[in-house]
Amino acid sequence: MYYIGIDLGGTNIAAGIVDEEGKILKKGSVPTGAHRHYTEIMKDMAQLSLDLVKECGLTLDDIHSVGIGSPGTPDNEKGMILYSNNIAFLNVPMREEIQKYIPKPVNIENDANCAAYGEYIAGGAKGTKISVTITLGTGIGGGIIIDGKIYTGAHHAGAELGHMVICVDGEQCTCGRRGCWEAYASATALIRMTREAAARDINGTIMKLVNGDISKIDAKTAFDAKRMGDSVGAAIVDKYVKYLAEGLVNVCNIFEPEVICIGGGVSKEGEYLLEPVRKLVYEKFYCKQVPMPKIIPAVLGNDAGIIGAALLAKQL
Amino acid sequence: MYYIGIDLGGTNIAAGIVDEEGKILKKGSVPTGAHRHYTEIMKDMAQLSLDLVKECGLTLDDIHSVGIGSPGTPDNEKGMILYSNNIAFLNVPMREEIQKYIPKPVNIENDANCAAYGEYIAGGAKGTKISVTITLGTGIGGGIIIDGKIYTGAHHAGAELGHMVICVDGEQCTCGRRGCWEAYASATALIRMTREAAARDINGTIMKLVNGDISKIDAKTAFDAKRMGDSVGAAIVDKYVKYLAEGLVNVCNIFEPEVICIGGGVSKEGEYLLEPVRKLVYEKFYCKQVPMPKIIPAVLGNDAGIIGAALLAKQL
């Protein structure tokens, strides 16, 4: 049997046909058009999936089930998205909508959890008992896999690792609290820190890198400046690494996972990011008598969400 | 069958004979004498247990197993305490020592985990799928129960909730990091904050409460001062409540438990502490679409550790 995996994002809908082992046979994407009514978005999610089934030379008889990774808080029992602020969903009957077009079981899960599950099924966390996947993007997504199952809390509202406060009364977070890890170690936070530093160093390397257009600063800019020997860039990167590491030490002290996979845009820096992060985490991890949790790049990239969503049926 | 539960503390060894339902038939305690060689301490643990068995009119034939809650990092596979800094243990063969006197299966677990498991078996978290027990004492102990099992991480080094940094670069913690929750919301932290405030308000209510002897300030003093209408005491309590709540919101966002049981010395303040804590936690919890985690006092007090240790065999 094959599985349809759909990764619903704010910008694009990505989908794939996935086999039992977590291999993607074929994948594709269409724009989300997040401003549209949910019925329109879900029609496109279904249509993309049906097209891929056809392109694989399969029929719906070959498909076991559909899995969807969505932003927000899903309720898989009811088949609904209770709430999302990324795409504005409130009590959206996602399963019902998809089943209008694809009469198969539909499982719904948070997108960060799907990515973590994908890394567990076919990526960097394969074969582990406990793993955590951290996605450094617009926010910080966290997914926790314990004994082959996604940990979500009593009503699917847990695993919000990005909304762990690491600085009481610190930076304002989108969730309403101040000082969340996400406000210090997401790509968005890194960009904010880089722009603030650039504004204070108007003739510096960072401003030269973006031809004086501060709005062009992205999550790569500070790293690029540091690579060029710029001390301002180096200071930003060091600060970012420190905040990222502090949150990761918390994750280690709380979960003691075998593996932490780091994904999302910022993780593209690879060892240039991870090597100093690892050093700090290992210095500060509470227990020195056990093997250190491995900190590695998420290996599946955007495919993790598709694979994890597709194989949701396997863990239920 | 009956179970022996031993709660090894820095000051006292407490033990009890416990039935299948988690009821204590008889309990007792002896001083730990923590400075002594571990063989002496464990001999006393065993002797206390054997005395209790006899006092219950039982023999070892009635005993299923022994469970021990110990400070530090246990390795139940090896039957050892890998490390503890509270009582100075390094690779101590606890199971072997106890079995010299009591030839029964011996399970070893961290003391905070035992307390959490006791609350799950017979206390405030009974019947829940996910619960967390927080002990506000010398440090902050955390115990996490998921689906009837103690969550400990890949090698028993997780669930160190007290060593979650909530203020990067904040107060020095005994673990070497700065800004751990424990450094702000343990009884020790509350006493430190009270003493600091008293030293600045030498003629105030707090100093009167301790007859001018700052060393007599304990975890109750600020609460007592607040109850008397003292603004300095009120400010300390408010600050303490805030830090306690910030950590609890983190716990909620990470685990989304059904119940959080609050134990340890400071929890004796009851609703005077918990009511304002609950208010802050519910204001700041990330997800508003699900039932709020209940925040309640741990109901078993010191018995939780004995009961949880005794019935460790049940969860394995």
Boltz contact constraints between the chains, C-beta under 6 A:
constraints:
  - contact:
      token1: [A, 73]
      token2: [B, 287]
      max_distance: 6.0
  - contact:
      token1: [A, 73]
      token2: [B, 289]
      max_distance: 6.0
  - contact:
      token1: [A, 82]
      token2: [B, 289]
      max_distance: 6.0
  - contact:
      token1: [A, 83]
      token2: [B, 289]
      max_distance: 6.0
  - contact:
      token1: [A, 130]
      token2: [B, 154]
      max_distance: 6.0
  - contact:
      token1: [A, 153]
      token2: [B, 255]
      max_distance: 6.0
  - contact:
      token1: [A, 153]
      token2: [B, 256]
      max_distance: 6.0
  - contact:
      token1: [A, 154]
      token2: [B, 130]
      max_distance: 6.0
  - contact:
      token1: [A, 154]
      token2: [B, 256]
      max_distance: 6.0
  - contact:
      token1: [A, 154]
      token2: [B, 258]
      max_distance: 6.0
  - contact:
      token1: [A, 155]
      token2: [B, 290]
      max_distance: 6.0
  - contact:
      token1: [A, 157]
      token2: [B, 256]
      max_distance: 6.0
  - contact:
      token1: [A, 157]
      token2: [B, 287]
      max_distance: 6.0
  - contact:
      token1: [A, 157]
      token2: [B, 290]
      max_distance: 6.0
  - contact:
      token1: [A, 158]
      token2: [B, 255]
      max_distance: 6.0
  - contact:
      token1: [A, 158]
      token2: [B, 256]
      max_distance: 6.0
  - contact:
      token1: [A, 160]
      token2: [B, 253]
      max_distance: 6.0
  - contact:
      token1: [A, 160]
      token2: [B, 286]
      max_distance: 6.0
  - contact:
      token1: [A, 163]
      token2: [B, 253]
      max_distance: 6.0
  - contact:
      token1: [A, 163]
      token2: [B, 286]
      max_distance: 6.0
  - contact:
      token1: [A, 164]
      token2: [B, 250]
      max_distance: 6.0
  - contact:
      token1: [A, 165]
      token2: [B, 166]
      max_distance: 6.0
  - contact:
      token1: [A, 165]
      token2: [B, 246]
      max_distance: 6.0
  - contact:
      token1: [A, 165]
      token2: [B, 250]
      max_distance: 6.0
  - contact:
      token1: [A, 166]
      token2: [B, 165]
      max_distance: 6.0
  - contact:
      token1: [A, 166]
      token2: [B, 168]
      max_distance: 6.0
  - contact:
      token1: [A, 167]
      token2: [B, 168]
      max_distance: 6.0
  - contact:
      token1: [A, 168]
      token2: [B, 166]
      max_distance: 6.0
  - contact:
      token1: [A, 168]
      token2: [B, 167]
      max_distance: 6.0
  - contact:
      token1: [A, 168]
      token2: [B, 246]
      max_distance: 6.0
  - contact:
      token1: [A, 175]
      token2: [B, 286]
      max_distance: 6.0
  - contact:
      token1: [A, 177]
      token2: [B, 284]
      max_distance: 6.0
  - contact:
      token1: [A, 246]
      token2: [B, 165]
      max_distance: 6.0
  - contact:
      token1: [A, 246]
      token2: [B, 168]
      max_distance: 6.0
  - contact:
      token1: [A, 250]
      token2: [B, 164]
      max_distance: 6.0
  - contact:
      token1: [A, 250]
      token2: [B, 165]
      max_distance: 6.0
  - contact:
      token1: [A, 253]
      token2: [B, 160]
      max_distance: 6.0
  - contact:
      token1: [A, 253]
      token2: [B, 163]
      max_distance: 6.0
  - contact:
      token1: [A, 255]
      token2: [B, 153]
      max_distance: 6.0
  - contact:
      token1: [A, 255]
      token2: [B, 158]
      max_distance: 6.0
  - contact:
      token1: [A, 256]
      token2: [B, 153]
      max_distance: 6.0
  - contact:
      token1: [A, 256]
      token2: [B, 154]
      max_distance: 6.0
  - contact:
      token1: [A, 256]
      token2: [B, 157]
      max_distance: 6.0
  - contact:
      token1: [A, 256]
      token2: [B, 158]
      max_distance: 6.0
  - contact:
      token1: [A, 258]
      token2: [B, 154]
      max_distance: 6.0
  - contact:
      token1: [A, 284]
      token2: [B, 177]
      max_distance: 6.0
  - contact:
      token1: [A, 286]
      token2: [B, 160]
      max_distance: 6.0
  - contact:
      token1: [A, 286]
      token2: [B, 163]
      max_distance: 6.0
  - contact:
      token1: [A, 286]
      token2: [B, 175]
      max_distance: 6.0
  - contact:
      token1: [A, 287]
      token2: [B, 73]
      max_distance: 6.0
  - contact:
      token1: [A, 287]
      token2: [B, 157]
      max_distance: 6.0
  - contact:
      token1: [A, 289]
      token2: [B, 73]
      max_distance: 6.0
  - contact:
      token1: [A, 289]
      token2: [B, 82]
      max_distance: 6.0
  - contact:
      token1: [A, 289]
      token2: [B, 83]
      max_distance: 6.0
  - contact:
      token1: [A, 290]
      token2: [B, 155]
      max_distance: 6.0
  - contact:
      token1: [A, 290]
      token2: [B, 157]
      max_distance: 6.0
